Amino acid sequence: MITIAVDAMGGDIGLSVTVPASVAFLERQNDVKLLMVGDEAKLQAALKSVNAPMDRISVIHASEVVDMDEDPRNALRHKKDSSMRVAINQVKEGLAEAAVSAGNTGALMATAKFVLKTIEGIERPAIAKFLPTTNGGLTCVLDLGANIDSTPEHLLQFAIMGSQLVQAVNPHIKTPRVGLLNIGSEEIKGNSTVKEAYHQLQNSQLNFIGNVEGDDIFTGEVEVIVADGFVGNVALKTIEGTVKMMGQIIKNEFNSSALSKAQGLIAKPVLAQVKKRIDPRRFNGAIFLGLRGVVVKSHGGTDAVGFNYALQEAYHEAKADILTSIQRGVSAHLAAAEASGVNIGK
């Protein structure tokens, strides 16, 4: 039985999203228990209103909530009884295998790093996310915003963690292909940090195929794409914005005339399948890699469908025991790097 701690108060909407999403998730997964963390009275009322299966839900009271625009330092120092922190504490204390929150990203990362600490050999956690590819697979992209300034050693550490994550959740992929996100595929492209990272990745034990560009993210030619948090976050937000724009353009075009509306009715089944494949809610749930515990960040403005997928992400990561896999992989790469004289960092 997998136990997941849920920050029920986090996000732009809070209980009206997290509670129905949690109930729907439990209906889908019968080997899961949830620790719902938040204001006990409000949480109990919300659970009762949707006839939640209380035999698999425990309510844990937390008297505070981290605001979405709150300074992470303030949340860390002064809100020790926030629903976010109490949920992470459940992982620290071994009462849950994973924690999920739609709350303030900066506060969640700061709190998770303070409470759980990083695993041996990793200096900074990274935010990782699986994105769909045109061949029906998934590509793990990291870092997506945790580290604005990264050293070559950090990028190498991200690559190791991403590679181990892919192997853990996809056992049939023995040696994930790793690409370094750059402005060109040539080795000479990029700034000094990226060039040095290229050199270190090339001399590592990873299956490094070289530089990749932004339009390679969805080709499926690599299973892991590494970038610093600034570049990764810009890429992710650009992707999300493009999907929204294309959806709106298609909608506007089919509503532009009576003829186009009729054509839209004919194309509706195909459009529904396209919408399903690129629906960003299906890929909601970013993993904080490098911590001594599984923490999944849901988009703050998502709905119950999106939060359900974040819970599923946490479930799959916990069931695959990614923490053990990453620790084992990092340890092996540290030993190999030391033997070959490659500087992996910490």
C-alpha positions in Angstrom: 0.0 0.0 0.0 1.4 3.4 -1.1 0.7 6.4 1.2 0.8 9.9 -0.2 0.6 13.1 1.8 -1.5 15.8 0.1 -1.3 19.6 0.8 -5.0 20.0 0.6 -4.9 23.8 1.0 -2.2 24.6 -1.6 -2.8 26.2 -5.0 -4.9 29.0 -6.5 -8.2 27.2 -5.6 -7.4 24.8 -2.8 -10.0 22.4 -1.4 -12.5 22.6 -4.2 -9.7 21.1 -6.5 -7.6 18.9 -4.2 -10.5 17.1 -2.5 -12.5 15.9 -5.6 -9.2 15.1 -7.3 -8.1 13.0 -4.4 -11.4 11.1 -4.3 -11.2 10.4 -8.0 -7.6 9.3 -7.6 -8.6 6.8 -4.9 -11.3 5.4 -7.1 -8.7 4.7 -9.8 -6.0 3.3 -7.5 -7.0 0.8 -4.9 -3.6 0.3 -3.3 -3.2 3.9 -2.0 -3.9 5.8 1.2 -3.9 9.5 1.5 -2.9 11.8 4.3 -4.9 15.0 3.6 -3.3 17.9 5.4 -5.0 21.2 6.1 -7.6 23.0 8.2 -9.3 20.0 9.8 -12.8 21.5 10.0 -12.8 22.8 6.5 -11.2 19.6 5.2 -13.6 17.3 6.9 -16.6 19.3 5.5 -15.2 19.2 2.0 -14.6 15.4 2.2 -18.1 14.8 3.6 -19.6 16.8 0.7 -18.2 14.4 -1.9 -18.7 11.2 0.1 -15.0 10.6 0.3 -13.9 7.0 1.2 -12.6 7.8 4.7 -11.3 4.3 5.2 -8.4 5.3 3.0 -8.1 8.9 4.0 -6.6 10.4 7.2 -6.9 14.1 8.0 -4.0 15.8 9.5 -4.5 19.3 10.9 -2.3 22.2 9.9 -3.2 25.7 11.1 -1.4 27.7 8.4 -1.4 28.1 4.6 1.5 29.4 2.5 0.2 32.1 0.1 0.9 31.7 -3.6 2.8 35.0 -3.7 4.5 34.6 -0.3 8.3 35.0 0.0 9.7 31.5 0.3 12.0 32.6 3.1 9.0 33.8 5.1 7.2 30.6 4.6 10.2 28.6 5.6 11.0 30.6 8.8 7.5 31.5 10.1 5.0 29.0 8.8 6.2 25.8 10.4 2.6 24.5 10.7 1.6 25.2 7.1 -0.2 22.5 5.2 2.7 22.4 2.8 5.3 21.8 5.5 3.3 19.3 7.5 2.7 17.3 4.3 6.5 17.2 3.6 7.1 16.2 7.2 5.1 13.1 6.7 7.7 12.0 4.1 10.5 12.9 6.4 9.0 10.9 9.2 8.5 7.9 7.0 4.7 8.1 7.2 4.2 8.7 3.5 6.2 7.7 0.4 5.5 11.0 -1.4 4.0 14.4 -0.9 2.0 16.5 -3.5 1.3 20.2 -3.4 -0.1 22.8 -5.8 1.3 25.6 -3.6 3.9 28.3 -4.0 6.8 26.6 -6.0 9.6 28.6 -4.4 8.3 27.9 -0.9 7.7 24.2 -1.7 11.3 23.8 -3.0 12.8 25.7 -0.1 10.8 23.8 2.5 11.4 20.4 0.9 15.1 21.0 0.6 15.3 22.2 4.3 13.2 19.3 5.7 14.4 16.4 3.5 17.9 17.5 2.5 19.6 16.4 -0.7 20.9 13.0 -1.4 24.6 12.2 -1.2 26.4 13.6 -4.2 23.8 16.1 -5.3 24.3 19.8 -4.5 20.9 21.1 -5.8 17.5 19.6 -6.4 16.1 20.0 -9.9 12.5 20.2 -11.2 11.8 17.5 -13.7 8.8 16.8 -15.9 7.9 14.2 -18.5 6.7 15.7 -21.8 5.0 13.8 -24.7 6.8 13.0 -27.9 5.5 12.6 -31.4 6.3 8.8 -31.4 4.1 8.3 -28.4 6.8 8.2 -25.8 7.9 10.6 -23.1 11.0 12.8 -22.6 12.2 13.8 -19.1 13.2 17.5 -19.1 15.1 19.1 -16.2 15.8 21.6 -14.6 12.5 23.5 -15.1 13.1 26.4 -12.7 14.7 25.4 -9.5 18.2 26.7 -10.3 18.5 29.9 -12.3 22.3 29.7 -12.3 23.8 26.3 -12.7 27.4 25.1 -13.0 28.6 22.4 -15.4 28.8 20.1 -12.4 25.1 20.8 -11.6 24.1 20.0 -15.2 25.9 16.7 -15.0 24.2 15.9 -11.7 20.8 16.7 -13.3 21.6 14.4 -16.2 22.5 11.6 -13.9 19.3 12.0 -11.9 17.1 12.3 -15.1 18.7 9.2 -16.5 18.1 7.2 -13.3 14.5 8.5 -13.1 13.8 7.3 -16.7 15.3 3.9 -15.9 13.3 3.6 -12.7 9.9 4.3 -14.3 10.7 2.6 -17.6 12.7 -0.6 -16.8 12.9 -1.5 -20.5 15.1 1.6 -21.2 18.5 0.4 -19.9 20.6 3.3 -21.2 18.5 6.5 -21.6 19.8 8.9 -24.3 20.8 12.2 -22.8 20.8 15.5 -24.7 22.0 19.0 -23.5 19.6 21.8 -24.5 21.5 24.4 -26.5 21.2 26.9 -29.3 22.7 24.5 -31.8 23.7 20.9 -32.1 27.4 21.7 -32.8 29.9 21.1 -29.9 31.2 24.7 -30.2 27.8 26.3 -29.6 26.6 27.8 -26.3 28.1 29.8 -23.5 31.1 28.6 -21.4 28.9 26.8 -18.9 27.2 24.7 -21.5 30.4 24.0 -23.4 32.1 22.7 -20.2 28.9 20.7 -19.3 29.1 19.2 -22.8 32.7 18.1 -22.1 31.8 16.6 -18.7 28.8 14.8 -20.1 30.8 13.4 -22.9 33.3 12.0 -20.4 30.7 10.6 -18.1 29.2 7.1 -18.0 25.9 8.4 -19.4 24.6 7.7 -22.9 25.2 11.3 -23.9 24.3 12.0 -27.6 25.3 15.7 -27.6 23.5 19.0 -27.9 19.8 19.2 -28.8 17.7 22.2 -29.7 14.3 23.3 -28.6 12.6 21.7 -31.5 14.1 18.3 -30.5 12.1 18.2 -27.2 9.2 16.4 -28.8 10.9 14.2 -31.4 11.6 11.3 -29.0 15.2 11.1 -30.1 16.3 11.4 -26.5 14.8 10.3 -23.2 16.5 13.0 -21.1 17.0 16.7 -21.9 19.1 18.8 -19.5 19.1 22.6 -19.1 19.7 25.1 -16.3 16.5 26.3 -14.6 16.3 29.6 -16.5 16.4 28.0 -19.9 14.3 25.1 -18.9 11.5 27.2 -17.4 11.4 29.5 -20.4 11.1 26.5 -22.7 8.3 25.0 -20.6 6.3 28.2 -20.4 6.8 28.7 -24.2 5.5 25.2 -24.8 2.4 25.8 -22.6 1.7 29.1 -24.2 2.0 27.6 -27.7 -0.5 24.8 -26.9 -3.0 27.4 -25.6 -2.5 29.6 -28.6 -3.0 26.7 -31.1 -6.1 25.6 -29.2 -7.6 29.1 -29.4 -6.7 29.5 -33.1 -8.4 26.2 -34.0 -11.5 27.2 -32.0 -11.7 30.6 -33.6 -11.3 29.2 -37.1 -14.1 26.6 -36.7 -16.4 29.3 -35.3 -15.6 31.8 -38.0 -18.6 30.9 -40.3 -21.5 28.5 -40.7 -19.5 26.4 -43.1 -16.5 26.1 -40.8 -18.8 25.2 -37.9 -20.2 22.3 -40.0 -16.7 21.3 -40.9 -15.9 21.4 -37.2 -18.7 18.9 -36.5 -17.2 16.5 -39.0 -13.7 16.9 -37.6 -14.9 16.8 -33.9 -13.8 13.2 -33.2 -10.3 13.8 -34.5 -10.0 17.1 -32.8 -11.1 15.5 -29.5 -8.2 13.0 -29.9 -5.8 15.7 -30.6 -7.0 17.7 -27.6 -6.6 14.7 -25.4 -3.0 14.0 -26.5 -1.8 17.5 -25.9 -4.0 18.4 -22.9 -1.4 19.9 -20.4 -3.4 18.6 -17.5 -2.4 15.0 -18.5 1.3 16.0 -17.8 0.7 18.0 -14.7 3.0 17.1 -11.9 6.7 18.0 -11.8 9.1 16.0 -9.6 11.7 17.6 -7.3 14.7 15.3 -8.0 17.7 15.1 -5.7 15.8 15.2 -2.4 15.7 12.4 0.2 12.1 11.9 -0.5 9.5 12.2 -3.3 7.9 15.6 -3.7 5.6 16.4 -6.7 4.6 19.9 -7.6 1.2 20.4 -9.3 0.4 23.5 -11.3 -1.2 26.0 -8.9 -4.0 26.9 -11.3 -4.9 23.4 -12.4 -8.4 21.9 -12.0 -9.3 18.6 -10.4 -8.4 16.6 -13.5 -4.9 18.1 -13.5 -4.4 17.6 -9.8 -5.5 14.0 -10.2 -2.6 13.5 -12.7 -0.2 15.0 -10.2 -1.3 12.5 -7.6 -0.8 9.7 -10.2 2.7 11.0 -10.9 3.5 10.8 -7.2 2.1 7.3 -7.1 4.2 6.1 -10.0 7.4 7.6 -8.6 6.8 6.1 -5.2 5.9 2.7 -6.6 9.0 2.7 -8.8 11.1 3.6 -5.8 12.9 6.3 -7.7 14.7 7.5 -4.6 16.6 4.2 -4.3 17.3 4.2 -8.0 18.7 7.7 -8.0 20.8 7.2 -4.9 22.3 4.0 -6.4 22.9 5.7 -9.8 24.5 8.8 -8.3 26.8 6.7 -6.1 27.9 4.6 -9.1 28.6 7.7 -11.2 30.5 9.3 -8.4 32.7 6.2 -8.1 33.2 6.1 -11.9 34.0 9.8 -12.1 36.5 9.6 -9.3 38.2 6.7 -11.0 38.4 8.6 -14.3 39.3 12.0 -12.9 36.0 13.6 -13.9 34.7 16.3 -11.5 31.1 15.6 -10.8 30.8 18.2 -8.0 29.7 17.5 -4.5 
